Amino acid sequence: MTNSTSYNTLQSVLQTYHDNYAIPMLRLVNLMQRDRTPESVMAAIKAQDLAQAMLEHVGDVASRIASQEHSTLTQDEADSISSEISDALMLLFQCIEETGEMALELAPNNY
């Protein structure tokens, strides 16, 4: 089965997100877990902020393409893209949770 042009465009946008935002974010989370420093936590937070902004943009692009009258996106393709965006969002949430836990571990006790 040949994929539609709209689907291929969205796949390209998602691949760009993964290459330029998700993978660097994961690297910084791994460094944070290794280094356990406030600086590494801040670097991870900044990467997550960028990834979140770009993932929001990816979702906006997908919505615009899917709603266009001349869109060639099939329902199966739309479901596939939606699933990939959901997976990327879950990964982002997991990274945010891990970063929050690390920040709490590194915070001085103020009791």
C-alpha positions as CSV (number, residue, x, y, z in Angstrom):
1,M,0.0,0.0,0.0
2,T,1.3,3.4,-0.9
3,N,1.0,6.1,1.7
4,S,-0.6,9.5,0.9
5,T,1.4,12.7,0.5
6,S,-0.2,14.1,3.6
7,Y,0.9,11.1,5.6
8,N,4.5,11.2,4.2
9,T,4.6,14.9,5.2
10,L,3.5,14.2,8.7
11,Q,6.0,11.4,9.0
12,S,8.7,13.8,8.0
13,V,7.6,16.3,10.6
14,L,7.5,13.6,13.3
15,Q,11.0,12.3,12.2
16,T,12.3,15.9,12.5
17,Y,10.8,16.1,16.0
18,H,12.4,12.9,17.0
19,D,15.8,13.7,15.6
20,N,16.0,17.3,16.8
21,Y,14.1,17.3,20.1
22,A,13.2,13.9,21.5
23,I,16.6,12.2,21.1
24,P,18.5,15.2,22.5
25,M,16.0,15.4,25.4
26,L,16.6,11.7,26.2
27,R,20.4,12.2,26.1
28,L,20.1,15.0,28.6
29,V,17.8,13.0,30.8
30,N,20.4,10.2,30.8
31,L,23.2,12.7,31.6
32,M,21.1,14.1,34.4
33,Q,20.7,10.6,35.9
34,R,24.4,10.0,35.6
35,D,25.7,13.4,36.8
36,R,23.0,14.1,39.4
37,T,23.8,17.9,39.4
38,P,21.5,20.9,39.4
39,E,23.0,21.9,36.1
40,S,22.1,18.6,34.5
41,V,18.6,18.9,35.8
42,M,18.2,22.4,34.3
43,A,19.6,21.2,31.0
44,A,17.0,18.4,31.0
45,I,14.2,20.8,31.9
46,K,15.2,23.1,29.0
47,A,15.3,20.3,26.5
48,Q,11.9,19.1,27.7
49,D,10.5,22.6,27.3
50,L,11.7,22.7,23.7
51,A,10.4,19.2,23.0
52,Q,7.0,20.2,24.5
53,A,6.8,23.3,22.3
54,M,7.7,21.4,19.2
55,L,5.4,18.5,19.9
56,E,2.6,21.0,20.3
57,H,3.5,22.4,16.9
58,V,3.5,18.9,15.4
59,G,0.0,18.4,16.7
60,D,-1.1,21.7,15.2
61,V,0.4,20.7,11.9
62,A,-1.3,17.3,12.0
63,S,-4.7,18.9,12.8
64,R,-4.3,21.4,10.0
65,I,-3.4,18.8,7.4
66,A,-6.2,16.4,8.5
67,S,-8.8,19.2,8.4
68,Q,-7.9,20.5,4.9
69,E,-10.5,19.8,2.3
70,H,-7.9,18.5,-0.2
71,S,-6.0,16.3,2.4
72,T,-5.1,12.9,1.1
73,L,-4.8,11.5,4.7
74,T,-6.8,8.3,5.2
75,Q,-8.4,7.4,8.5
76,D,-5.8,4.6,9.1
77,E,-3.0,7.1,8.4
78,A,-4.6,9.6,10.7
79,D,-4.9,7.0,13.4
80,S,-1.3,6.0,12.9
81,I,0.0,9.6,13.2
82,S,-2.2,10.2,16.3
83,S,-0.8,7.1,17.9
84,E,2.8,8.3,17.2
85,I,2.1,11.7,18.6
86,S,0.5,10.1,21.7
87,D,3.6,7.9,22.2
88,A,5.9,10.9,21.9
89,L,3.8,12.8,24.5
90,M,3.9,9.8,26.9
91,L,7.7,9.8,26.5
92,L,7.9,13.5,27.2
93,F,5.7,13.0,30.4
94,Q,7.9,10.2,31.6
95,C,11.0,12.4,31.1
96,I,9.3,15.2,33.0
97,E,8.4,12.9,35.8
98,E,12.0,11.5,36.1
99,T,13.4,15.0,36.1
100,G,11.0,16.1,38.8
101,E,12.0,13.2,40.9
102,M,15.7,14.0,40.4
103,A,15.1,17.6,41.3
104,L,13.4,16.6,44.5
105,E,16.3,14.3,45.4
106,L,18.8,17.0,44.8
107,A,16.9,19.7,46.7
108,P,18.3,20.5,50.1
109,N,16.1,19.6,53.0
110,N,14.4,22.8,54.3
111,Y,12.6,21.3,57.3
